[in-house]
Amino acid sequence: MKFRPAKKAFQIEDLPKTRGQEFWDFFKTRFILFLEIGGILLLFGIPFLFSFLLKYYALLYPASKSMAEAEYLSFYKTTTLLFSGIYSLCFFFLFLALGGIGRIVRQWIWGNGIYFWHDFGKGVKQNFKNYFLFWLCFSFFFVLDEFLSLTVGNSLVANLISGVFLLFLPVLMMAMVETLVYSDPFFRLLRNAFSYLLKRPLIALLFFLFPCAVVCLTLVDQIMIQFLLFAILFALILPFYLVGWSLYCFSLFDEFTNKESYPSLYKKGLRHEFEKEDKR
């Protein structure tokens, strides 16, 4: 096999200078890794996708054809509450995958070598405790939101409840990236996550639009279209979002924590790290 040499030798100047530049560098240099992350998320999302189809095609659709309207409404509420619990169990597999993927993304951000399945398994093991707690928090709010949305008659109140649930998500998401870097206790992670979000609230607000858009998928009237959109979400959109969100979080860690407290982690993986070593 013949190898074509690069047109020019690799230079330190070729490395990304900021976390934003690193985002685009990821898709230029590690596109296969992007597809692998999407494949893992889709694989671990299969229990949810299966349950989603089961709910509608095995239960709700046949019931809508055979039951009276009042009877079906009661059946619909009961089934929805039941499946909110089933979905929560399915989300456990996704949080498990996110723990492994988190380590892989961290390794890439810091410029460390990646051995995909080794790092994935190690990430799952290292992050299991905190990601299990993150899953419990998410599941609690998810089931509570479903329960109150179905039982509270006032639609305005139900929408406010959903809004509170969505507002908690950025805190949870920030803490999930935090635990990849720092070994703080769980509640300190949440407290620090809230503090980080207040540093650049407008950027956090832009990232907040993503979970809002995911919620809007439930407004799609066709079940199979919803199913396909969820599959695309796992395989393509979520990996894209995870990389962007992680880099945003790491930029906050660099500016507000690592620069003073953990200088060895400050802008690790960027051009700054190698320029610093070159000056020694």
Secondary structure, 3 states (H helix, E strand, C coil): CCCCCCCCCCCHHHCCCCHHHHHHHHHHHCHHHHHHHHHHHHHHCHHHHHHHHHHHHHHHHHHHHHCCHHHHHHHHHHHHHHHHHHHHHHHHHHHHHHHHHHHHHHHHHCCCCCCHHHHHHHHHHHHHHHHHHHHHHHHHHHHHHHHHHHHCCCHHHHHHHHHHHHHHHHHHHHHHHHCCCCCCCHHHHHHHHHHHHHHCHHHHHHHHHHHHHHHHHHHCCCHHHHHHHHHHHHHHHHHHHHHHHHHHHHHHHHHHHHHHHCHHHCCCCCHHHHHHHHHC
